[in-house]
């Protein structure tokens, strides 16, 4: 089968690009498909590229410029593709991909790489007392209706509409008023599983870890306040390590200083693998997430998660009290962290289960789900 992936950015170092590379590699080397990619811009080539061709749109300033449409049409017309997979990250390119599918009669698979309630959740991201927060609330009805219209158009054009989590199916259908007949389904993101031994789990250090972008929706400021409350109550020499960068970094570093926090470090953008291998605990307090790739990566290396139960897919990943904890609020996060830092055996048990439970996200398992959907489109 010849497949065309359509992305905003590829290659790149973001979550969608990483996941796409894993899927392309598996579908190419293990399943024998030929895969091309169309992207609007390229950020960075990280590692091997397994796509046969990568087509870059000529105009990366204007998404739907006429020259981009002509370029994409030429690529598709000459490519003789059996299916198009749209890795949707909400860039306004949906009209191009729907046109390509309809004009050349190619089945379209839409994969939405976030929560279906992404726009809905952004309404109160900032305080209404701020200009941005007030504007978000005023524009919210318009933006939500625009999002519903966009999703409906993609759903109508697609052969399958794929979400990241089973829990998202009902959220999506309720949002747009669609009675699911099997067209809307889900595939979890794969995790690049690295071997870890029981001895290595025992060698972990007293590190509480966060890995991710430093942006407002990740609520790292709340994590700093949690650390302020618990750091003096923890037995043993624990460190809070923040791996990542973004527009919030300067503000967060100022907040850390104003709270007089100790045993905390801002590492900036780094390869997270060594941090996963060393850390014992992982903290996530996002207002919303799509899936939480760093969460699954951390768990695969035995890092026990304490996650604010703010998005429904977290319940797919974490079995509360078995392989981590779903916290109801900030205070609950504090209590769970203190509980685990004072109970090494419980921490070790949850760590083992975290590794075991993430095996279902192995690329071999995830690629079989992709194969099933691709076969349905023949």
Order of alpha helices (4+ residues) and beta strands (2+ residues): beta-alpha-beta-beta-alpha-beta-alpha-beta-alpha-alpha-beta-alpha-beta-alpha-beta-alpha-beta-alpha-beta-alpha-beta-alpha-beta-alpha-beta-alpha-alpha-alpha
